[in-house]
């Protein structure tokens, strides 16, 4: 049922499935080229893995505060993405966070690791996607039968902007397109009564079977709240995907051990990401991949999967589709 675009299709819109940063980048490129499109997103909130979670019923001043539970930050190397980031910096949407993280092992905090500037968003990482999508119309809904959509011939092309394992549920051939291997993560958010750790922004935790990363969400958000987010080790996460809240004690124990305190949080929450990130080395250098009318975009179509790669993949797919309308 997959067919190639022909001249008679050029008045029909492109269907974009998924409103993460790659889907929004694709839509913006189509809009800038005057190409009609429709975005369908599962759920009321957009952003995909650039997600945030609000505190509820903590009994503190932090009720309503946002934790970043998906992407922890983003970096910039591409000139086009740098231009976009500069515009968001000027608009106050994003901010510099840090270029220095700590490293830790079984003995606790060790030295530091200096790298590129990491950018964050004071209103939560999801607000980046919301800002980029502010003038786009997005339809809430779930695509379950792609063959039926193709058969109706409503759209000129279809862009699946989501992890390939999810795309394969509605388009089985997607599983054969991308070589990426995916690992799960459970992000555990903690709110404490007060700050009880020494200053840091983020910690890469090496050689630990329970966690791999701790973010100081207080410095990341700029409000210096006593808030931490830990990423559970993929092996441990894989055993608790059906009950992510069950990993909270493991994550807390690892955070306490790494940062050197014994206090317990006043609020906590665990969020499951079954397809959290593609493993570097298993991904493709191709900016996009497609078979006939169906195209895919996302950070897995890059040698370095990250937020920037997802945006570039969506942008390049939008440009590719726009050329067919020219």
N, C-alpha and C positions, 0 to 999 in steps of 0.2 A: 504493500500500500504506500510505500515511500516513493515519492516522485519528485522530479527536478522542477525548479521554478521556470516558468515560461512567461512570455510577454504578457499573456492575458492575466497573470497574477499580480501585476505591478500596482494595481489599484487596491488590492486587498492588504489589510494590516498584517504586521508581524505579531505573532503571539509570543510573549515573554512569560515563562512560567518560573516564578521565584523572584522575590524583591529583596534579595541580599545585595551587597555592593556590586556584584558582577551584573545582576539583572538591571539594576538602576543605571549602571554605566552604559550598558547596551541601549537602554531606553533613551538616555540623554543624547547619545550619538545619533540615534535614529531621528529624534526630535530635531536636532540641529541640522539634519540633512532633509528635513521635511517629509520623512517617511512615516506613514501611519503605523500605529502599534497599539497593542493592548497588553497590560500587565495583569496577571492573575497571581495572587499570593495566598498561600494557605495560612489562615489565621489572621487576626486583626492587626498584629504588629509586624512591621517590616524589619529588615536588618539581617536575617539569617543568623550566622554564627557571630555577628557583631551584636551581641545581645546584652541586655541589662536586666536586673531584678530589683524590685523595690522592697524595702523592709516593711513588714507588716506586723502589728501587734507586739512590738518590742517593749512598749511601756516607757519609751525614752523619747528624747527630742529628735531621734533619728528615724522615727516612723516616716515613711515616704522617701527616705534616702535611697539612692540608686547604687547598686553594686554592679561592676562589670563582670559578667559570668561567661562571656564568650572570648573573643579576641582580647588579649590583654593590652595591646597597644599596636601601633603600626610604625614602620620605618619607611624611608623614602630614598630611592636611587634613580628612578626614571624622571627625566625632565618634565614630561607631561603631568605626572603625578605630583611632582614638586610644585608645579604651577597651580594645580588644584589645591594642594595643601596650603600654599601661601595665601590663596584666596580665603580658605577656611580659617587660617590664623588671623587674617585681617578682619574677618567677620566675627571673631571670637568664638567660633564653633569648636576649634581644637586648640591645644596648647602644647608647648614643650613639656615633657615630663622629666626625662633623665637620659644620660648617656652612660651611666654606671650602675651595674648590678653586682650584688654579692654572689658568691658561690659558697656552697655548704656541702658537707659530707657527714658521715656518721659521728664525727666529733663536734658538729655544730657549724656555726658561721666561720668562714675562712677569709680568703682575700676578696678582691673585687675584680670585675671584668669590665673593661671600658669598650664601648662599641659605638654605633651610630646613635644619633638622637632618636629617642622613642617619643612618639606623639600620642596624646590621649585627648579625651573630651571631658570637660568638667561636668556636663550633664549626662555622662554615660556614653560609651562607645556607639550605642545604637543611634545617638543623636547625629552622628556623622552621616549615616545613611538617610535618616529623616530629613536632614538639611539638603542633601543632594536630590531627594525625591520630592521636595516641597511643592513643586509646580507640576507634578505628574499625577495622573489619575490612576489609582490602583484598585483593582477589583478583588474583593475577598472571595476565595473559593478554592476548591481542590480539583485538580485534573487527575482523573483516574483511568480514563480510556483515551489514549492518544490516537489510536487507530480510528476511533469514531470521529475525532476532531479532523483528522486528515481526510477521512472519507467525505465529510461534509464540504470540504474545499472552501472553508471560510477564510483561511489565512494563507498568505503567500509563503511564509516560512514560520518555523517554530523554534524558539530558543529556550533550551532547558538550562536554567542558571541555578544549579544546585549540585551537591556531591553526586558523582556518577552512581553510587549504589542506590541513591534515592531516585535518580532519573531512570534507572533500570526497572524500577517498579512500575513505571508507566510506559517505558520504552525499552524492552528487554535488550535490544541491540546495543544500547548504551554501554552495557557491561563489557562488550568486546572492543570499545573504542579507546578507553582510557586504561593505561597500565598501572595507575596509582593504587597503592595499598593504603588502607585507612586504619587509624587506630582510635579507640574511644577515649574519652576523658570525662571524668565527673568533676565539676567545679564546685567547691565547697566554700560558701561565704560565712564569715564569722564577724559578729559585732560584740565588742567587749565593753565593760563599764568604763574602762580607761586604758590608755596606752601603757603597755607593760613590757615593751621591747625596745631595744636600742634602735637608733635611726637607721633606716634602710628604705629603698624603693622597691626592689624586687630581689628574689633569691632563686638562683638555679640550684636545685637540690640534686646532687649526684650520688649514685649508689644507694638510693633509698628505695625500698620496695613498696612504700605507701604514697609518697608524693614526689613530684618532679619540679614544682614551681610554687613560690609564694609571692603574691603581689601585695604591697602595702596600698590598699585601696584609699587610705586617707591622703597620702601624698599624691597618688594618681589622680584623685578627684580634686585635690587642692583644698579640701576642708579639714584635713588632718584628723578626721574621725578615727576612733580606735577600731579600724576595720581591716580585715585581711581576707584574701581569696587564695585558696590552695587548689592546685590541680592534682588530682589523684593519679597515681601511676597507671598506665594503660592496662597492665595485667590485672591489677586489683579492680579497676573500673569494669573490665570485661566480665567479672564475676558478680557484679552488682547492678547491671543495667536494668533489671526488672525492679530493683528496690534501691535507688540511688541514696536515699536517706540513711541506709545502713552503713555507708562508708564514713559518716560524720565522725564517729569515735576514732577510727583509724587515722583520718586526716588530722583531727585535733591532736592526737598523741604525737604525730609526726611534726606538726607545727610547734608544739610545746618543746619537743626535743631539739628541734633545729634552732629555735629562737631563744630557748633557755628560760621558760617560765612555766608555772603550774596552774595559773588561773584559768577558769572556764568562761566561755562566752555567754552573753545574755540572750543571744539570738543566733541561729545558724540555719543554713539552707543548702541543699545539694541539688545540682542540676546536671542531668545526663546529656552527654553529646555522644551518640552512638557512632557518628562519623565526624569526629572532631577535627582531625587534620590528616592530610595525606603525608605519607612519609617521604622526606627528601631522599632522592635516589630512586624512588619508584615512580616519579612523575614524568610528564612529557614536556619537552621544550616547545611543543607546538602551542601557539597562542589560542587556538580553538580547534575543535574537531567536529566534523559533520558527515552525515550520510544523506545525500539528497536534500530533502526539505527540512530535516531535523538537524539542529546544531546544539552543541554543548559549550558552556563557558564556566570557568571557575578557577580557583587558585591551583588546582591540580594540573592545569595545563601550563606549567612553568617548572623550571628546574629549582626554583626557590619558592615554594608555596607559602603565601602570606597575604595580608590584606592588599598590599600593592599589586600582587600578581592577580588577585581576583578582579580588581578594578581594571587592570590592563587587558585581561582576557575578555571581560564584558565590553570594554571600549572597542577592542579590535574586532569582536564579533559584530558589534553595531556598524562599524565601518564596512566590514565585509558585506553585510546584508544591504547596507545603503548603496553600495556600488551596483548592486543588481537592479536598483530602481533608477539609476542615472541614465 
